[in-house]
Amino acid sequence: MIGVIADPAEHTIVCEFFELFKTPWEFYQSDRKYEVVVCPSDDNLKDVATKVILIYSGRKLPIDTEKAIEIGSRGKRPFTLSYNALQIPIYGDSITFREEGGAVVDQGSHSLAVHVRQSGERVVARIGYDLFGEIRLLLTAGQPSGNAAVPTLDLHIALLRDLIVGSGISLVEIPPVPAGFQFIACLTHDIDHPSLRRHKFDHTMFGFLYRAILGSLFEVLRGRRSLRSLLTNWAAALKLPLVHLGLAKDFWHVFDDYAKLEGGLRSSFFLIPFKGRPGRMEHGSAPGRRAAPYGASEIAGHLRKLISTGCEFGLHGIDAWVDTPSGREELEEIRQITGKQNIGVRMHWLYFDQESPVKLEKAGVDYDATVGFNETIGYRAGTSQVYKPLAATRLLELPLHIMDTALFFPTYLDLSPREPSKRVDRIIDHAVQHGGTVTVNWHDRSIVPERLWGDFYVNLVNQLKNRGAWFSTGLQAVSWFRKRRSAVFETVSNDSGTLRVTIGLNGNDDLPGLRLRIHRPGGAVQDTGISAFGPNQTLELRLENPISTCEL
């Protein structure tokens, strides 16, 4: 059991952190004994009954002087931990220690960033930053796009786990991994342009013609497109008058095309509720081109077949992020069309701020799927997990990781269709190792002329299949994480080397089960370091019954 000493102002973030790191813990009680205590300072630690103390603070503490721990450097930025061949950016105050050796160092100065020392029968680890302050920033403001590729929050969890197990303590957790699978994959689609016929002499039509005719030619000359794709786009441009006359198929109408490409997998489509509304920015009106040429009710007839196959339709919100009454109006429009009450949202153009979760929750949204980057791919909140925004009560956030326009738009990463594989592979590799979700957003028109990004999308879906993903709608993924959050460690004991765990589960659903993962230490603690992060022994069990008791 972990005991956490924290300022009451930090209790919300501590609780959310330990929903993501699902392991037995509680706020510290002086009459209880703990195997591990996590705290932000060295106040009154002499009377704490524990085997391991982990002190996270980015400022010098009295214990540093008492234990003759020399402070190396201090400051706010830049500070990046090098840990187990990985990098963890630190955004708040930080310090390093004038010691050599150890597994965690500052990448710039190579000074020790985590000082671990055996003191009698107690292990004291001094970590040079404020853990919960870092988590707060990640789950509110998020990290800058320059660090998008780093799953920072997940790595904080991994480091804490290794500190505990490396200090000689066995640990149990319920990982963010559905039983029978390696991770969760959510295929989502923002429906911005369901019909080319709706665009007549507007910026979208002229942009299509330019990119199809000249843009494609330039791409071929740069070696970034094939001659075949150029001819496909030129043919589409020539057909445009016939599309408007109703004499040729409207090739931007892609609902059935996505169903075929995905081979019957369930995916999520986010629909704009009202035609011709650009909506608002934080201050003033949004650009006019944000307005959609359709409203969800106009395409309702095309949705019924996909609804019957288990696909999900959510809200592609206009003003829901900034105004609760508007959110209710937009949400009700999607409910009327789909007949579903539990509706998720992704805001159009990813408009969002720190107040949005509360406004969306008050509007009645079940979950949000907006938090991601327009300009790149990766982890805005530093995690692959579904999480609860700190200001929300029930609303959960399904973070966005991979988006087509971020990969291929000239104003963003501007990659050729062959280039993104390494970037995407890193996100999938992380999900296989740590669990969580890989959430993909492939826009409605991205598999047809003039974008023609369908081949990469098919390869991506096949890779997710081959790596062991459970394909779910956004609502299913969030529901699975709600199930995991509802699990309770009712009893945990570790007597004479026998670990006993009793867990209460919220079952009776058709979602994949949960797992219990047990970590046992495999090495001895060393001064100024951890036991080389292993070799630790890991065992996994499947949790299926409402009350599961494990004895190991």
N, C-alpha and C positions, 0 to 999 in steps of 0.2 A: 504493500500500500504506500502511495506517495502522499505526503502531507505538504500543502502549499501555504506558505506565509505570504500574504499580499495585502496591500492597502485596499480598503473597501472600494475605492474608486476603480480598482483594477479587477474587481470580482467578475464583471461581465466578460471581459476578455479572457480571464483565466478559465472560466466555464466553457467558452467557445473553443479555446485551444484544446481542452481535454475532451471535447466532443470530436475533434479532428484526430487527436492522439488518444484513441479510445482505450484507456488503461485504467485500472483502479486508482482512485485518488480522492481526496477530500481536503477542504480547508483545514489547516492545522488546528488541532485541539491539544491543549497542554497535558491532558490526562490520558492521551493515547500514545502508543509507541508506533513508530514508522520505520520502515526500512530505508526510505529516502525522504529527505525534506528539500524542497525547492524554495528559495527565498531571494529577495532583492537586496538584502543587506545582512550585516553580521550582528544585528541587535539581538541581545538575549539568547544567543545560540548555545551558551554553555549548558543551559538546562534542558536543551532539546535532546530527547532520547531517540537516536537514530544511528544507523550504520553509515549512511552517506549523506553529506550536506552539499548541495549544489547552489552556489551563490552567484547569481547573475547581476552584474552591475557595471555600468560604463564609467564609474568614477572611483577614485581611490577610497578605500574603506579602512577602518582601524585594524581589521584583521590582516590587511596587507603589511602593516608595520609590525604587528604582533608576531606574524609568522615569517618575517623577514623576506616577504615577497616584493622584489624590486619592480617598480612600475617602469616600463620602457617608454611608451608614447601614449598620448591621449589626444582625443579630438573627435570631431564629428565625421568628416568626410575628407578624402575617400578612405574606406576601410573595407577590405574584402578578406574573409576567412578562406584559407586554403585547407580543405578537410577531405581526406580520403580521396584525393584526386578530383575533388569538386570545389567550387567556389560559392561562398555565401556572402552576398553583399549585406553590409550593416549600415543602416540609415540614421541611427541615432548616436548618442555619445558612446565612445568606446575607449578601452585602454588595452595595452599589451604588457607583457611581463618580460623582464630581462633574464630569461632562462633559455638554455639551448635544449634541443630535443623536444619531443612531444608530437602529437598527431595533428594538432590544430594550430596554425600560425597565421599571422597577417601576411597576405600575399605580397604586399609592397616591401615591408621591412624584414620579413621572415622572423619577426619576434613572436614569442609564444602568445597565443590568444586564449588558451585554456591551461590553467595551472592546476595540476592534480597532485595531492600529497597524502600519503598514509600518515595519520596521526594516532598512534596507538591502534585501537581496533576500529577507528573511524576514518573514512575517506572524506577529505575536504577538497572540493573542486571549485576553483575560482574562475568564472567565465566573464570575460571583459566587455560585456554589453548587457543591455536590459532586454531580456527575452520578450516579456509581455508588451513592452513599448514597441518592439519591432513587429510583433503580431498585430497590434492595434493599427499601426501605420499600413500594413499590408491589406488588412480587411476594411480599411476606410478609404484613404487616399490611393492606395495601390502603389506599385513600384513603377519607375520610369521605363519607357519603352526600350532604353538602352540595355536594361537587364531583363527584358521580356523572356529570354530563353532560359532563365534560371528559376526553377520551382522553389523559391527561397523559403516559403513557409514549410513546405514538405521537408526541406533539408534541415530546418530547425528541429523538427520532430525527430528526424533520423539522428541528429547529433545528440539530442537529449536521451534518446533510447540507447545510443552507444555509450554515453557517459554512465548511465545506470548499469547496463549489463557489463560494461567494461570495468566497473567498480566492484564486480563480484555479486550482483543482485539479480536473481531471476525476475523476469517480467512477463506479464501476459497482456495481450491486447486483442481487440477485435479490429482487424485491418480493414481498410476501405476496399475490400475485394469480395465480390459476390461468389458464393460457393459454386464450384464447377467452372469458373472462368478466371481469366487473369485480370480483367479490368472491364470498365463499362465504356461503350462507344455510343455517342448520341449523334445521329445524322440529322441536321436541321437545315431548313431552307427559308430564307426571307423572301417573301413574295412581293417584289417591288414593281415588276413589269410583266404581268401575266399575259399580255397581248400586245404585239407590235402594231396591230391595227388601231389601237387606241391613240397612237402617237402620230399626229399629223402636223408637220411643219413646226415641231417644237425642238428643244435642245436635244432630247433623247433620240429623235429620228435623225437629225443631222449628225449627231455624234455617232450613231450606228453607221451611217453612210460613210463618214470619214474613216472610221476604224476598219470597216469592212473593205473599202477600196484602197485608200492610201496607207492607213496604218498597217494593214496586213502585208502590203507590198514592202514597206520599210522593214517589217519583221523578217520577211523572207530574205531580204538583202543582208540583214544582220545575222542570218543563220539561226534565227530563233523560231521560225515557223517553217513548215513544209510547203512545197508547191501545192500539194493536195488541199491543205487548209486554205491557202490563198484562193484557189479556184472555187472552193466551197463558199467562201465569203463573197466573192464576186458574183456567183450565181444567186446568192441570197439577196444581194443588193439589186440585181436585175429583176428579181421577183417582187420587190417591194410594192410597185404599183398594182400587181395582181393580188397581193395580200390585201391591200386596201379595198380593192374591188370585190373581194370575196371569191376570187377565182383561183387562188392558191392557198395552201394550208398556212395558217398563222404559226410559224415555227417557234415563236416565243411561248406558245401554250404547251407547257412541259409536264403537267402533273402525271400523265401516263408514261412519259419518257423516264421520269425519275423512278416510277414504280418498276419499270423494266430494268433499268440500270442497277437498282438495289436488290433485285431478285427476291422481292417479297419481304424484305426487312422493314421493320416499322421505323418510320422517321417522323419528324415534327416540322410542320409548316406554319410560319407566322404571317398572319394576314393583316393588311392595313384596313382599319374599320371604315374610314370615310374618304370619299373622293375629293380631291382638290383642296385639302387642308395642309398647308406647310407646317403649321404648329408654331410653337414658341421656342426660343432659346432661353437661357437663364435671364437675359435682359433683352427684350424686344422680340420681334418676329424672326422666325427662321427663314432662310432663303426660299424664294418661291419654288425653286426646282426640287425642294424636298417634298412638295405635294405630289401625291400619287394620282395617276389617271384612272383609278378604279376605286370602288369601295367593296368590302368583303361580300355584301349582299348580291353584287352583280355577278359574282362567280360561284355563288353557293351551289348551283346545280352541278358544277364540275367536281365538287368536293365529296359528294355522297359516297361514291365508289371507294375512295381512299379511306373515308371514315369507317366504312364497313370492314376494311381490311386491318383495322387497328392503328392506322396512322393518326397522329394528333394534330389538331389545329389550334394554334394559340394566337395571341394578339401581337401584332407588330405596331407598337404604340406610337401615338403622335405626341400627345401632351400628358399622358399618364405619369410620366417621370417627374413632372413639375407641378401637377395640379390634380388633387384627388377627385373632385367632381368630374373632370374630363376623363379621368381614368375609369370611373364607374360607367360613364356613357360608352366609352370605347369597349370596355369589357362586356357590357350587356349586349352590344352588337354582335360580338363573337359568340356569346352564349346562345343568342337567338338563332344563329345560323347553324351552330354545331349541335345544339341540344345538350351540351356538356356544362357542368357547373364549375369544375376545377380547371381553371384556365391559367396557363403560363404566359409570360410576356417577354419579348425582346424589343427594346426601343429602336425605332427607325433612326438610322445613322448613329446608333449607339449613344444617343443622348442620355446622360446620367449624371447625378452628383450625389454627395453624401446624404442628402435628405431624401433621395428618391425611394429607398427601401421602405421608409415609413409611409410615404404617400401611396406607394403601390399596395402596401399591406392594407391600409385603410380603404383603398378602392376595392379590395377583395381578390387581389391576384394571389394565386397559389404559389407561384415561384417566378423568379426573374432569371433571364439568361442573357443579360446585356453586358456584364463585366468582361471586357476584353479590349483588344487594341484594334483600331481601324488601320493603322499603318504598319503593323507587323503581327507575327504570331507568337504565341507563348502564354505566359502566366501573369496577368495583370495583378491578381491578388496573391501571386506566389504559390498557388496550389492547384492540384488536379481534382481536389475534393469539392463536393457540394458543401456549402457553409451557410451559416446564418449571419447576415449583416448585423453588426453590434447594436444598432438602434431598433432592429425589428424584434417582434415577439414570436412570430411563426413563419414568416416569409423566408424561404431559402433561396440561395443564389447558385445557379448552375453556371460556372464560369465558361467562357468561350475561349478556345485554344487555337483553332485553325480556321482561317477565313480565306476564301478564294481571292477576293479583291486585295487583301493585304499582301498576298503572294505575288499577284500578277499585275496590278495597276502600275502604270508608269510613275505615278506620284508617290507610290509606296515602295515595296521591295523591288518591284520591276524585274521579277525573275522570269526566265523562259520556262516553258512547261517541263523541261528536263532538270531544272536546277533545284526545285524545293525539296527534293527527296531527303537530303541529309538533315535539313531543319525539321521536317516532319518526323523523320525516323527518331530523332532525339526525344520528341514529345511522346511517341509511342513506347520507346524504350523505358522512359521514366514511368509510364503507366504500368508496364509489365512488371517493373521492379517494385514500385511503391503503391500500385492500385489507383483508385480514383476513376475519373472519367477522361475521355478524349472527346471534346465537343467540337464538331465540325459545322461550319456554316457555308453551304454552297448555294449561292443565289439562284433564283428561278431561271434566269436567262444564261447562266454560265456554261451550260452544256450544249448550247446551240450557237449558230452564227450571231454576232461576229466574234464572240469570245472563244468558243470551242475548247473549253477546259474540261470536257467530259472524260477524255482518256485518263488524265491525271486523277480525276475523281474516282473512276472505276478502279484504278490501281490502288488508290488509297483505301477504298472499301475492302478490296481483296486483302490488302496487307493487314487491316484491322481484323478481318476474319482469321487469317493465318496466325495472328499473334494471340488468339484466344479471347476475343472481346465478346461480351454480352451486349447485343445490339438492343437498345431500348429507346423509347420516346423520352423526351425531356421529363415528362410527368412521371414515367416509370422510374427513371434514374433518381429523381428527387424522392419518390416514394420509398425506394430502397434505402436511401440515406436516412429518411425519417425512421424507417424500421431499425437501422443501425443505431441511431441516436436514442431510440426508445429502450435499447438493451441496458440492463442494470446489473452491475457486479454486486450481488447480494452478500456474498461472503467470499473472502480470500484469506487463505492461511498458508504458511510455509513452515511446517514443523518437521524437524529432523530430516530435512531434505525432501519431504513429500509435499508437493504443491496441490492444494485443494481449492477449486473455484466453483462457485455456484452463480449462474447467470439467469436472470429473468428476461424472457424474450416476448416480444409482441408478434405473434404468428398469425395463422389463418389468412394467408394471402397467397397469390400465385407468383410472387417474386422469388428470385433465388435466395437461398439461405445465407447465413452469416458463418464466418470462420472464427475460431479461436486460435491465436498464434502464441506459442510459448517460446521465450528466449531464455536460454541458460548460459551463464558465463563459461568461457573456455580458456581463460588465461589469468595470470596474476596481475594485480594492480602495481604500477610502477610510479615512482615520484616523477612529477612534471609531465606525466603522460597518462594514457589509458592503455589497457592491455592490448594494444595494437588492433583494437576493434574486433577482436575475435582470436582464434576461431570459435565463434559462439555456436551453440547447438540450438537448432530451431525445429519445432514440431507444430503441425497444424491439425486441428480437429474441426469437423463440421458441426455447427450448432443447429439443431432442428426442433427440439421440443420446447414448449413454453418455459420449462425450468430445466436447465442443463447443468449437471454437476460433473466435473472432471477431476480426476485424481491421478497425479503423475509423480 
